[in-house]
Amino acid sequence: MVIKLLALSSKPLVVVHLAILYFWIFDWEKLMTKVGLISWGGSILLGVIIYLLYRKLVITEKRIVVSKIIVLATTLMTVLLGVFTLIIEFITRSMP
């Protein structure tokens, strides 16, 4: 039951992560709004929680293992986008 619930919650989370990537590349101003930042941080937090729950379970089904890896990869991608954003913001603010 828990495994199916995790698998069902993983799919929308991956879609949100990919939407954040899309907005980061093509329309970054939308990510810098209050709603954008809340969804960005919330999706990272939810991704970490879901991945940690996956790690606690003993899973041998290939489909679930792939889902676990995809959640980890998209969460790490979203974190890296946040780090890149902070670096870019620091660089642009230090320019005269």
C-alpha positions in Angstrom: 0.0 0.0 0.0 2.7 2.5 1.0 4.8 1.6 -2.1 1.8 2.4 -4.4 1.2 5.6 -2.6 4.8 6.7 -3.0 4.7 5.7 -6.7 1.5 7.8 -7.2 2.9 10.8 -5.4 6.2 10.6 -7.3 4.7 11.3 -10.7 3.2 14.7 -10.0 6.4 15.7 -8.1 8.5 14.8 -11.2 6.1 16.9 -13.3 6.5 19.9 -11.0 10.3 19.5 -11.1 10.3 19.5 -14.9 8.0 22.5 -14.9 10.5 24.3 -12.6 13.3 23.4 -15.1 11.2 24.8 -18.0 10.5 28.1 -16.2 14.1 28.4 -15.1 15.2 28.2 -18.7 12.5 30.1 -20.5 10.7 32.3 -18.0 12.7 32.7 -14.8 10.7 35.7 -13.6 7.8 33.5 -12.7 10.1 31.5 -10.4 11.1 34.6 -8.6 7.5 35.3 -7.4 6.3 34.3 -4.0 4.3 31.3 -5.4 7.3 30.3 -7.5 9.7 30.2 -4.6 7.2 28.4 -2.4 6.6 25.7 -5.1 10.4 25.5 -5.7 11.2 25.0 -2.0 8.2 22.8 -1.4 9.0 20.5 -4.3 12.6 20.1 -3.1 11.4 19.3 0.5 8.7 16.8 -0.8 11.3 15.2 -3.1 13.7 14.6 -0.2 10.9 13.2 2.0 9.7 10.8 -0.8 13.2 9.7 -1.5 13.9 9.0 2.1 10.7 7.0 2.4 11.7 5.0 -0.7 15.1 4.3 1.0 13.5 2.8 4.1 11.5 0.3 2.1 13.0 -2.9 0.7 12.0 -2.8 -3.0 12.8 -5.3 -5.6 10.3 -4.4 -8.3 12.1 -2.7 -11.2 9.4 -0.1 -11.9 9.5 1.2 -8.3 13.3 1.2 -8.3 13.3 3.3 -11.5 10.7 5.7 -9.9 13.0 6.1 -6.9 16.0 7.0 -9.1 13.9 9.5 -11.1 12.7 11.2 -7.9 16.3 11.4 -6.7 17.6 12.8 -10.1 14.9 15.4 -10.5 15.2 16.5 -6.9 19.0 16.9 -7.2 18.4 18.8 -10.5 16.0 21.2 -8.8 18.5 21.8 -6.0 21.3 22.4 -8.5 19.1 24.9 -10.3 18.6 26.7 -7.0 22.4 26.8 -6.4 23.0 28.1 -9.9 20.4 30.8 -9.3 22.1 31.9 -6.1 25.5 32.0 -7.9 24.0 34.0 -10.8 22.3 36.4 -8.4 25.5 36.9 -6.4 27.5 37.6 -9.5 25.0 40.0 -11.0 24.6 41.9 -7.7 28.4 42.3 -7.4 28.6 44.0 -10.8 28.8 47.8 -10.7 
